[in-house]
Amino acid sequence: MEQALWDELKRVAATRPVIADLFSKDDRRAQTFSVSCDEMLFDFSKTQITNDSLDFLISMADAAGVESKRDAMFSGARINETEDRAVLHTLLRDLAEDPPNGLQEERQGVSQVRTQMAAFATAVRDGEFAGQGGKITDVINIGIGGSDLGPAMATLALAPFHDGPRVHFVSNVDGADLADTLDGLNPATTLVIVASKTFTTIETMTNARSAYDWMKRVVDEPGVQFAAVSTAEEKTSDFGIDSTRVFGFEDWVGGRYSVWGPIGLSLMIAVGPDAFKEFLAGGAAMDRHFQAASLAENMPVLLALVGIWHNQGCGHATRAVLPYDNRLSRLPAYLQQLEMESNGKSVAMDGSDLAVNSGPVVWGEPGTNGQHAFYQLIHQGTRVIPCEFMVAKEGHEEDLAHHHALLVANCLAQSEALMVGRSLEEAAEIMASKGLTGAELDREARHRVFPGNRPSTTLVYPKLTPFVLGQIIALYEHRVFVEGVMLGINSFDQWGVELGKELANALTPILEGKESDAAKDGSTRMLLAYLRR
């Protein structure tokens, strides 16, 4: 996209108004600056975006070719140019009974693997696949990155729908992660799913081999207790895993977009194939909205435009994701990978330097916990941090409905407080009512000033069901896609993770005393020497 458009965006953002004033001038602002999809509402009225700036942002999306590139992605075009691959994770959740022409071979492959997954998940849940202990009571998913964050986040989110074996997740190569997970489990009644497309990911395979060693202390055939999500059939066979328990996926599914397919096997075992299908249906519903709605009424597009406005326009370098839903406690970490691995780039698709900053730092925790931790900085710190609140209209715990009412009240109160703040005059009145006067009143009042005019958005959904979770994840996937298109980058490669892996592989034999550290820098040599003592 032309540099002139980015320059104009910064110019427009430099004159942004006071949010509260926008509401004073327009009693229908909330309705104008919100959009619905099914029963989900996205409210971005508590931002400094005006009618004019929104029109300009939409024109930027149009100039970047968001709609044509979106259509190219869904059609199977090789939009991942640096790896010469299509981007078809959306096909994993496409349940259309009468699909359009095109991609028939890919659709057939997805359907076959989904059927294979459902059959295995059902066998595990019903006890038909019993391992060597009579029945599988526990499942351990061993993966890392997208092979862990997606299913771990979704399994926790859908806890009310669990009616299968207990599901655990191991990702860190730190032995404590595996040891703490295995503690108390019975190898004979435990199924281990090794999730690694190439079956070579160093952290995953180190954990898998240690789990195998743990297994063989008790069972006669450790491989029988394992399944794999991988395309490396020879390696999985060598590991002792029968081909009927190996589930592969194509190279047009990136790790951080893979929870919809075989990487979601642990989730399917936990909630069952029917609930998993509802999860897919939610994602597919958001896909249809993304494809059909105009830019001005398109929830993923508007979410992306708000992100572009705050980051590249206003210069806010971070973004807080704040779900007021404890079962979404892993969602900020999941979105952190989705956004930062996808759009954490410094060059455009053609290899030229980016004209503006790329993606923001994404972080967050569930409310209300965060209110007693980092909200202090959000409200009174010197940097503006745009906040993205999420809350359900209804909780699952009917006998604790008063808890949910308090939760919702806190969510709405935080976004209101960020917007309106508290002036020095208001703080002084409060201190005066407590009997303070003079310099003491002034000092204490200043500590109680809230700058306000701090932007936030709120996503409201009916209830956290498999369908709604699918909608939420697909919403954010498409948001990342739109932002990437506007930045002119490839959101679907991740070369930035490679260098550290290469250097780690080189350092391991040095740590083990097998090779010299002479070629390393002074700091690394000092640290190696200290660690080897």
C-alpha positions as CSV (number, residue, x, y, z in Angstrom):
1,M,0.0,0.0,0.0
2,E,1.3,3.5,-0.8
3,Q,3.3,5.4,1.8
4,A,1.0,8.4,1.3
5,L,-1.9,6.4,2.7
6,W,0.0,5.6,5.9
7,D,1.2,9.2,6.2
8,E,-2.4,10.4,5.9
9,L,-3.6,7.8,8.5
10,K,-1.1,9.2,11.0
11,R,-2.2,12.8,10.2
12,V,-5.8,11.9,10.7
13,A,-5.0,10.0,14.0
14,A,-3.0,13.0,15.2
15,T,-6.2,15.0,15.4
16,R,-8.2,12.3,17.2
17,P,-11.0,13.6,19.5
18,V,-12.0,12.9,23.1
19,I,-14.1,9.8,23.1
20,A,-16.6,11.0,25.7
21,D,-17.3,14.1,23.5
22,L,-18.2,11.8,20.6
23,F,-20.9,10.3,22.6
24,S,-22.1,13.8,23.7
25,K,-22.5,14.9,20.1
26,D,-24.1,11.7,18.8
27,D,-26.7,9.8,20.8
28,R,-26.6,6.9,18.3
29,R,-22.8,6.5,18.3
30,A,-22.9,3.1,19.9
31,Q,-25.3,1.8,17.2
32,T,-23.2,3.3,14.4
33,F,-19.9,2.0,15.6
34,S,-20.9,-1.6,16.3
35,V,-21.6,-4.6,14.2
36,S,-23.3,-8.0,14.7
37,C,-22.7,-11.5,13.4
38,D,-25.3,-14.0,14.4
39,E,-25.8,-13.3,18.1
40,M,-22.3,-11.8,18.6
41,L,-21.9,-8.0,19.0
42,F,-18.6,-6.1,18.4
43,D,-18.7,-2.6,19.9
44,F,-15.9,-0.3,18.9
45,S,-17.7,3.0,19.8
46,K,-15.3,3.6,22.8
47,T,-12.5,4.4,20.4
48,Q,-11.5,7.7,18.8
49,I,-12.6,6.6,15.4
50,T,-15.0,9.0,13.8
51,N,-17.2,8.6,10.7
52,D,-14.5,10.3,8.6
53,S,-11.6,8.2,10.0
54,L,-13.6,5.0,9.6
55,D,-14.4,5.9,6.0
56,F,-10.7,6.5,5.4
57,L,-9.7,3.2,7.1
58,I,-12.2,1.4,4.8
59,S,-10.7,3.1,1.8
60,M,-7.3,1.9,2.9
61,A,-8.6,-1.7,3.1
62,D,-10.1,-1.3,-0.3
63,A,-6.9,0.1,-1.7
64,A,-4.9,-2.9,-0.3
65,G,-7.2,-5.3,-2.1
66,V,-8.5,-7.0,1.1
67,E,-11.6,-8.5,-0.7
68,S,-9.7,-9.8,-3.7
69,K,-7.0,-11.3,-1.5
70,R,-9.7,-12.8,0.8
71,D,-11.3,-14.5,-2.2
72,A,-7.9,-15.7,-3.4
73,M,-7.3,-17.4,0.0
74,F,-10.6,-19.2,0.0
75,S,-10.2,-20.3,-3.6
76,G,-6.8,-22.0,-2.8
77,A,-4.5,-19.6,-4.5
78,R,-0.9,-19.8,-3.3
79,I,-1.0,-16.6,-1.3
80,N,1.8,-17.8,1.0
81,E,4.3,-16.8,-1.6
82,T,7.5,-17.2,0.5
83,E,6.7,-20.9,0.9
84,D,4.7,-21.3,-2.3
85,R,1.7,-22.7,-0.5
86,A,-2.0,-22.2,-0.5
87,V,-3.7,-21.1,2.8
88,L,-6.7,-23.4,3.3
89,H,-7.2,-23.9,7.1
90,T,-10.7,-22.6,6.5
91,L,-11.4,-25.8,4.5
92,L,-10.9,-27.8,7.7
93,R,-14.1,-26.3,9.1
94,D,-16.1,-26.2,5.9
95,L,-19.1,-28.5,6.5
96,A,-21.1,-27.6,3.4
97,E,-23.2,-30.5,2.2
98,D,-23.2,-29.1,-1.3
99,P,-19.8,-27.4,-1.6
100,P,-18.9,-25.3,-4.6
101,N,-16.9,-26.6,-7.4
102,G,-13.2,-26.5,-6.9
103,L,-10.8,-28.0,-4.3
104,Q,-12.6,-31.3,-4.5
105,E,-9.5,-33.3,-3.9
106,E,-8.6,-31.2,-0.9
107,R,-12.2,-31.4,0.5
108,Q,-12.2,-35.2,0.1
109,G,-9.0,-35.5,2.0
110,V,-10.2,-33.3,4.8
111,S,-13.4,-35.3,5.1
112,Q,-11.6,-38.6,5.2
113,V,-9.3,-37.5,8.0
114,R,-12.2,-36.0,9.9
115,T,-14.0,-39.3,9.7
116,Q,-10.9,-41.1,10.8
117,M,-10.5,-38.8,13.8
118,A,-14.2,-39.1,14.8
119,A,-13.9,-42.9,14.6
120,F,-10.8,-43.0,16.8
121,A,-12.2,-40.4,19.3
122,T,-15.4,-42.4,19.6
123,A,-13.4,-45.6,20.1
124,V,-11.3,-44.0,22.9
125,R,-14.4,-42.5,24.6
126,D,-16.5,-45.7,24.4
127,G,-13.7,-48.0,25.5
128,E,-13.4,-49.8,22.3
129,F,-9.8,-48.6,22.1
130,A,-8.7,-49.5,25.6
131,G,-4.9,-49.5,25.4
132,Q,-3.4,-52.1,27.7
133,G,-5.2,-51.1,30.9
134,G,-8.9,-51.8,30.2
135,K,-10.0,-48.2,29.4
136,I,-8.3,-44.9,28.6
137,T,-8.9,-42.5,31.5
138,D,-6.3,-39.8,30.5
139,V,-5.0,-38.3,27.3
140,I,-1.8,-36.3,27.0
141,N,-1.2,-34.1,24.0
142,I,2.5,-33.5,23.5
143,G,3.2,-30.6,21.1
144,I,4.4,-27.0,21.1
145,G,3.3,-23.7,19.5
146,G,0.3,-24.2,17.4
147,S,0.3,-28.0,18.2
148,D,-0.3,-27.1,21.8
149,L,-1.8,-23.6,22.2
150,G,-4.9,-24.2,20.1
151,P,-6.1,-27.5,21.6
152,A,-5.0,-26.5,25.1
153,M,-6.9,-23.2,24.9
154,A,-10.0,-24.8,23.3
155,T,-10.2,-27.7,25.7
156,L,-10.1,-25.4,28.7
157,A,-12.7,-23.1,27.1
158,L,-15.1,-26.0,26.5
159,A,-14.8,-27.6,29.9
160,P,-18.6,-27.7,30.5
161,F,-18.8,-30.0,27.5
162,H,-16.2,-32.5,28.6
163,D,-17.7,-36.0,28.8
164,G,-14.6,-38.0,27.8
165,P,-11.2,-38.8,29.3
166,R,-9.3,-36.2,31.2
167,V,-7.0,-34.3,28.8
168,H,-3.6,-32.9,29.6
169,F,-1.1,-30.9,27.6
170,V,2.7,-30.9,27.6
171,S,4.7,-28.4,25.6
172,N,7.8,-27.2,27.4
173,V,11.0,-29.1,27.0
174,D,11.6,-28.2,30.7
175,G,11.3,-31.7,32.3
176,A,9.1,-30.2,35.0
177,D,6.3,-29.9,32.5
178,L,6.3,-33.5,31.6
179,A,7.1,-34.8,35.1
180,D,4.2,-32.8,36.7
181,T,1.8,-34.0,34.1
182,L,2.7,-37.7,34.4
183,D,2.6,-37.6,38.2
184,G,-0.3,-39.7,39.3
185,L,-1.2,-41.1,35.9
186,N,-1.3,-44.8,35.0
187,P,0.6,-45.5,31.9
188,A,-1.7,-48.4,31.0
189,T,-4.8,-46.2,31.0
190,T,-3.1,-43.1,29.3
191,L,-3.1,-42.3,25.6
192,V,-0.3,-40.0,24.4
193,I,-0.9,-38.0,21.3
194,V,2.4,-36.7,19.7
195,A,1.6,-33.7,17.6
196,S,4.4,-32.8,15.2
197,K,3.9,-32.6,11.4
198,T,7.5,-33.7,10.7
199,F,7.9,-35.8,13.8
200,T,11.2,-34.0,14.3
201,T,10.3,-30.9,16.5
202,I,13.1,-31.1,19.1
203,E,11.0,-30.1,22.1
204,T,8.1,-32.4,21.2
205,M,10.1,-35.4,20.3
206,T,12.3,-35.0,23.5
207,N,9.1,-35.1,25.6
208,A,7.6,-37.9,23.5
209,R,10.7,-40.1,24.0
210,S,10.6,-39.5,27.7
211,A,6.9,-40.3,27.8
212,Y,7.7,-43.5,25.9
213,D,10.3,-44.4,28.5
214,W,7.8,-43.8,31.3
215,M,5.3,-45.9,29.5
216,K,7.5,-48.9,28.9
217,R,8.2,-49.3,32.6
218,V,4.6,-50.5,33.0
219,V,3.2,-51.7,29.7
220,D,4.5,-54.4,27.3
221,E,4.0,-52.4,24.1
222,P,4.5,-48.7,24.7
223,G,3.7,-47.8,21.1
224,V,0.1,-49.1,21.5
225,Q,-0.5,-46.2,24.0
226,F,0.5,-43.6,21.4
227,A,-1.2,-41.8,18.5
228,A,0.3,-39.2,16.3
229,V,-0.7,-36.1,14.4
230,S,2.0,-36.1,11.7
231,T,2.7,-36.6,8.0
232,A,5.9,-38.5,8.7
233,E,4.5,-42.1,8.5
234,E,7.9,-43.7,8.4
235,K,9.0,-42.0,11.6
236,T,5.8,-42.6,13.4
237,S,6.0,-46.3,12.4
238,D,9.6,-46.5,13.8
239,F,8.2,-45.1,17.0
240,G,5.8,-48.0,17.2
241,I,2.6,-46.2,16.3
242,D,0.2,-48.0,14.0
243,S,-0.9,-46.2,10.9
244,T,-4.5,-46.3,12.0
245,R,-3.6,-44.0,14.8
246,V,-1.7,-41.5,12.7
247,F,-3.6,-38.4,11.5
248,G,-1.9,-36.1,8.9
249,F,-2.7,-32.7,7.5
250,E,-1.5,-30.8,4.5
251,D,1.2,-28.1,4.2
252,W,-1.5,-25.5,3.5
253,V,-2.5,-25.6,7.2
254,G,-0.1,-23.6,9.3
255,G,0.5,-24.7,12.9
256,R,-1.3,-21.7,14.5
257,Y,-4.3,-22.3,12.3
258,S,-4.5,-26.0,12.8
259,V,-6.8,-26.6,15.8
260,W,-9.7,-27.2,13.3
261,G,-8.1,-30.5,12.0
262,P,-6.1,-33.4,13.5
263,I,-4.3,-31.1,15.9
264,G,-7.7,-30.8,17.6
265,L,-7.9,-34.6,18.2
266,S,-7.4,-34.1,21.9
267,L,-10.3,-31.6,22.0
268,M,-12.5,-34.0,20.0
269,I,-11.8,-36.8,22.5
270,A,-12.6,-34.5,25.4
271,V,-16.0,-33.1,24.1
272,G,-16.9,-35.7,21.5
273,P,-17.2,-35.6,17.7
274,D,-20.7,-33.9,17.7
275,A,-19.5,-30.9,19.9
276,F,-16.3,-30.7,17.8
277,K,-18.5,-30.5,14.7
278,E,-20.4,-27.6,16.3
279,F,-17.0,-25.9,17.0
280,L,-16.2,-26.2,13.3
281,A,-19.7,-24.9,12.4
282,G,-19.0,-21.8,14.4
283,G,-15.8,-21.1,12.5
284,A,-17.5,-21.8,9.2
285,A,-20.3,-19.3,10.1
286,M,-17.7,-16.6,10.7
287,D,-16.1,-17.5,7.4
288,R,-19.3,-17.0,5.5
289,H,-19.8,-13.6,7.2
290,F,-16.3,-12.6,6.3
291,Q,-16.8,-13.5,2.7
292,A,-20.3,-12.0,2.3
293,A,-20.4,-8.8,4.4
294,S,-19.4,-5.5,3.0
295,L,-16.2,-4.0,4.4
296,A,-18.3,-1.5,6.5
297,E,-20.4,-4.3,8.0
298,N,-17.7,-7.0,8.3
299,M,-16.8,-7.9,11.8
300,P,-13.2,-9.2,11.1
301,V,-12.5,-6.3,8.9
302,L,-13.7,-3.7,11.4
303,L,-11.7,-5.5,14.2
304,A,-8.7,-5.3,12.0
305,L,-9.3,-1.6,11.1
306,V,-9.5,-0.8,14.8
307,G,-6.1,-2.6,15.3
308,I,-4.6,-0.6,12.4
309,W,-5.9,2.6,13.7
310,H,-4.5,2.1,17.2
311,N,-1.1,0.6,16.1
312,Q,-0.1,2.1,12.8
313,G,-2.2,5.3,13.2
314,C,-2.0,6.3,16.8
315,G,1.3,4.6,17.6
316,H,0.0,2.4,20.4
317,A,2.5,-0.5,20.5
318,T,0.6,-3.0,22.6
319,R,-2.8,-4.5,22.7
320,A,-4.5,-6.1,25.8
321,V,-6.9,-8.9,25.3
322,L,-9.1,-9.2,28.3
323,P,-11.7,-12.0,28.3
324,Y,-14.2,-11.8,31.2
325,D,-14.6,-15.5,31.0
326,N,-12.2,-17.6,33.1
327,R,-12.4,-20.5,30.7
328,L,-10.8,-18.3,28.1
329,S,-7.8,-17.7,30.3
330,R,-5.5,-19.2,27.6
331,L,-7.0,-17.2,24.8
332,P,-4.6,-14.2,25.2
333,A,-1.7,-16.5,24.8
334,Y,-3.3,-18.2,21.8
335,L,-4.0,-14.8,20.1
336,Q,-0.5,-13.7,21.0
337,Q,1.0,-16.4,18.8
338,L,-1.7,-15.9,16.1
339,E,-0.9,-12.2,15.8
340,M,2.8,-12.0,16.7
341,E,4.0,-15.0,14.7
342,S,1.8,-14.0,11.8
343,N,2.4,-10.3,11.5
344,G,5.7,-9.9,13.4
345,K,7.5,-9.1,10.2
346,S,9.8,-6.3,9.0
347,V,9.7,-6.7,5.2
348,A,6.8,-6.7,2.7
349,M,5.9,-9.6,0.4
350,D,8.3,-8.3,-2.2
351,G,11.2,-8.2,0.3
352,S,11.3,-4.4,0.7
353,D,11.4,-2.8,4.2
354,L,8.0,-2.0,5.7
355,A,6.9,1.6,5.6
356,V,5.3,1.4,9.0
357,N,5.5,-0.7,12.2
358,S,4.2,-4.2,11.9
359,G,2.0,-6.0,14.4
360,P,1.6,-4.9,18.1
361,V,2.6,-6.8,21.2
362,V,-0.5,-8.8,22.2
363,W,-1.0,-9.8,25.9
364,G,-3.6,-10.2,28.5
365,E,-5.3,-12.1,31.3
366,P,-8.9,-12.9,32.2
367,G,-11.0,-10.4,34.2
368,T,-11.4,-9.9,37.0
369,N,-8.0,-11.2,37.9
370,G,-6.2,-8.6,35.8
371,Q,-8.0,-5.8,37.6
372,H,-5.9,-6.6,40.6
373,A,-2.7,-6.9,38.7
374,F,-1.9,-4.8,35.6
375,Y,-5.0,-2.6,35.2
376,Q,-3.2,0.0,37.3
377,L,-0.9,0.6,34.4
378,I,-3.7,0.6,31.9
379,H,-5.7,3.3,33.8
380,Q,-2.9,5.6,35.1
381,G,0.3,4.7,33.3
382,T,1.9,7.1,30.9
383,R,1.4,4.9,27.8
384,V,-2.0,4.2,26.2
385,I,-2.9,0.5,25.9
386,P,-6.0,-0.2,23.8
387,C,-8.0,-2.9,25.5
388,E,-10.2,-5.6,23.9
389,F,-12.8,-6.8,26.4
390,M,-14.8,-10.0,25.9
391,V,-17.8,-11.1,27.9
392,A,-20.7,-13.6,27.6
393,K,-24.3,-12.6,28.1
394,E,-24.8,-15.8,30.0
395,G,-22.6,-18.2,32.1
396,H,-22.9,-21.9,32.4
397,E,-23.2,-22.0,36.2
398,E,-26.9,-21.3,36.7
399,D,-26.7,-21.7,40.5
400,L,-24.0,-19.0,40.5
401,A,-25.8,-16.4,38.3
402,H,-25.0,-13.6,40.8
403,H,-21.3,-14.3,40.1
404,H,-21.9,-13.7,36.4
405,A,-23.8,-10.5,37.0
406,L,-20.8,-9.2,39.0
407,L,-18.4,-10.3,36.3
408,V,-20.4,-8.5,33.6
409,A,-20.7,-5.4,35.7
410,N,-16.9,-5.3,36.2
411,C,-16.3,-5.7,32.5
412,L,-18.6,-2.8,31.5
413,A,-17.3,-0.7,34.4
414,Q,-13.7,-1.0,33.2
415,S,-14.3,0.1,29.7
416,E,-16.4,3.0,31.0
417,A,-13.7,4.0,33.4
418,L,-11.0,3.9,30.7
419,M,-13.2,6.3,28.6
420,V,-14.4,8.8,31.2
421,G,-11.5,8.8,33.7
422,R,-11.6,11.2,36.7
423,S,-10.5,14.8,36.5
424,L,-8.4,16.6,39.1
425,E,-11.4,18.7,40.1
426,E,-13.5,15.5,40.7
427,A,-10.6,14.0,42.7
428,A,-10.2,17.1,44.8
429,E,-13.9,17.1,45.6
430,I,-13.6,13.5,46.9
431,M,-10.6,14.4,49.0
432,A,-12.3,17.5,50.4
433,S,-15.2,15.4,51.5
434,K,-12.7,13.4,53.5
435,G,-11.6,16.6,55.3
436,L,-8.3,17.2,53.5
437,T,-7.3,20.8,52.7
438,G,-4.5,22.8,51.1
439,A,-1.3,21.1,49.8
440,E,-2.3,17.7,51.3
441,L,-5.6,17.8,49.4
442,D,-3.9,18.7,46.2
443,R,-1.3,16.0,46.6
444,E,-3.7,13.2,47.4
445,A,-6.1,14.3,44.7
446,R,-3.4,14.1,42.0
447,H,-2.9,10.4,42.9
448,R,-6.5,9.8,42.2
449,V,-6.7,11.3,38.8
450,F,-7.5,9.0,35.9
451,P,-6.6,10.5,32.5
452,G,-9.5,8.7,30.7
453,N,-9.9,9.0,26.9
454,R,-8.3,5.5,26.7
455,P,-9.8,3.3,23.9
456,S,-11.4,-0.1,24.2
457,T,-13.6,-2.4,22.3
458,T,-16.1,-5.0,23.7
459,L,-17.1,-8.3,22.1
460,V,-20.3,-9.7,23.6
461,Y,-21.3,-13.3,22.8
462,P,-24.4,-15.3,24.0
463,K,-22.6,-18.1,25.9
464,L,-19.3,-19.9,25.5
465,T,-20.4,-22.9,23.5
466,P,-18.4,-24.9,20.9
467,F,-20.1,-22.9,18.2
468,V,-19.3,-19.5,19.8
469,L,-15.7,-20.5,20.4
470,G,-15.4,-21.4,16.8
471,Q,-16.7,-18.0,15.8
472,I,-14.3,-16.2,18.1
473,I,-11.2,-18.0,16.8
474,A,-12.2,-17.5,13.2
475,L,-12.9,-13.9,13.9
476,Y,-9.4,-13.3,15.1
477,E,-7.8,-15.4,12.4
478,H,-9.4,-13.2,9.7
479,R,-8.5,-10.0,11.7
480,V,-4.9,-11.0,11.4
481,F,-5.3,-11.8,7.7
482,V,-6.8,-8.3,7.0
483,E,-4.1,-6.5,9.0
484,G,-1.4,-8.5,7.1
485,V,-2.9,-7.7,3.7
486,M,-3.0,-4.0,4.6
487,L,0.6,-4.1,5.8
488,G,1.6,-6.0,2.6
489,I,3.2,-8.8,4.4
490,N,3.0,-12.6,4.4
491,S,1.0,-13.6,7.5
492,F,1.5,-17.3,6.9
493,D,5.3,-17.9,7.3
494,Q,7.3,-17.7,10.4
495,W,11.0,-17.6,9.5
496,G,11.7,-15.6,12.7
497,V,11.5,-18.8,14.8
498,E,14.2,-20.6,12.9
499,L,17.4,-18.9,13.9
500,G,17.0,-19.5,17.6
501,K,16.4,-23.2,16.9
502,E,19.5,-23.5,14.8
503,L,21.7,-21.8,17.5
504,A,20.1,-24.0,20.2
505,N,21.1,-27.1,18.2
506,A,24.6,-25.9,18.0
507,L,24.8,-25.0,21.7
508,T,23.7,-28.4,23.0
509,P,26.9,-30.3,22.2
510,I,28.9,-27.4,23.7
511,L,26.9,-27.6,26.9
512,E,27.6,-31.4,26.9
513,G,31.3,-30.8,26.6
514,K,31.6,-32.4,23.2
515,E,32.5,-29.3,21.3
516,S,34.4,-26.0,21.8
517,D,32.8,-22.7,22.6
518,A,35.6,-20.7,20.9
519,A,33.4,-19.4,18.1
520,K,30.9,-17.9,20.5
521,D,30.7,-14.4,21.7
522,G,32.1,-13.4,25.1
523,S,28.7,-13.2,26.9
524,T,27.6,-16.7,25.6
525,R,31.0,-18.1,26.6
526,M,30.8,-16.7,30.1
527,L,27.2,-18.1,30.5
528,L,28.3,-21.5,29.2
529,A,31.2,-21.6,31.6
530,Y,29.0,-20.6,34.5
531,L,26.4,-23.2,33.7
532,R,29.0,-26.0,33.2
533,R,30.6,-25.5,36.6
